[in-house]
Amino acid sequence: MAFTVNIYYTGIGGNAKKFAEEMQSSGLVDRIRAEKGNLRYDYFLPLDDPETVLLIDAWQDEEALDAHHKSPMMKEIAALREKYRLKMRVQKFREMTKE
């Protein structure tokens, strides 16, 4: 069952935005989007919080996300998160199905 994960990255001095920009410029975003089961991977800037970036990340199923979490890309993402000294807040939403 498909689901969406919202990840709020928060830092200081514009670091959250710099993190998202480096994720894109490094090619990590494109590589994640190309992973089997990835449905969406997009960054947004909240208008009322300039020190936060929102990542909306959607996956086909838990197996796809588990494979992503086991990939070498996770070390690259963690290193960037550490480089920019970001805190994370995560929310997970399941797709509702009509019967």
N, C-alpha and C positions, 0 to 999 in steps of 0.2 A: 504494500500500500504506500502510495506516495506521501511525502511529508515535506514540510518547509522548516528551516532553521533560521531564526534571526539572531545574528551575532552583532552586539554593540561593542565596538572597540573605542575605548576612551583613553586619552592621553593629555598632554599639555603642550603648548607651543605649536599647535598644528600638527603634532606627530601622527595622529590618527589618519589625517588626510594624506600625509607623506607616506605612511604605510600602505594605504590603498593605491596610491600612485605607483609606488615601487612594486606592489603585487602585479599591477597591470604592465608596467614597463619591462619587468623582468621576464614576462611570458608565463608566470605562474597561473594567472587567471585563465589564459587560453588553454593551458594544459589541464586545469581542473575542469573547465567546461567540456573538454574532449573526453573526459573519463566516462566509462560506461555507467549509465544510470544517473548522471548529473542532468538535471532538468533546468537549473537556473543557478547563476552565480553572479550577482550584481551588487555593486556598492552604491550607497545613497548618503547624502549629507543632510542631517536634520537641520531645519531652519532655526530652531530654538536652542541648539547646542553645538557651537562651532568646534568643540573639542572631541566630538564623537562622530564616528562613521558607522553606518548600518550596513551589514552584509546580509542580503537575502539569498539563501542557499537552499535549493530544493533538490531532492533525490527521489529516485524511483522506488527504492526500498532500503531497508536496513543493511542488506548485504552490500549494496553499492556504497553506502556511507562507510561501512566497516572497511571495505577495500580501500577507500580514499584515506581513512585514518591510518591504515597500515602502509601507505605508499611513502616513498622517500620525500615527496612534496611536503609532508607534514613537518619534517625537520626544517625545511626551508621556511615554511610559514612561521614556525615557532621561533626561528632565529630572527626573522624580521620583526615579529611581535616583541621580542626581547630588545632588539636594536632600538625600537621606538618606545619602549617602556610602556606598553599598553596594558590596560585592564580589559577584561572581557565580561560581558553579561550575555547569557544564551537563553533563548526561548525556542521551544519546539512545538510545531503545530501539525496535526494529522489531517489529511484530506478527508472530508466527509463524503460518504457515498449515499446516493438515494436508492431505495429499494422499491 
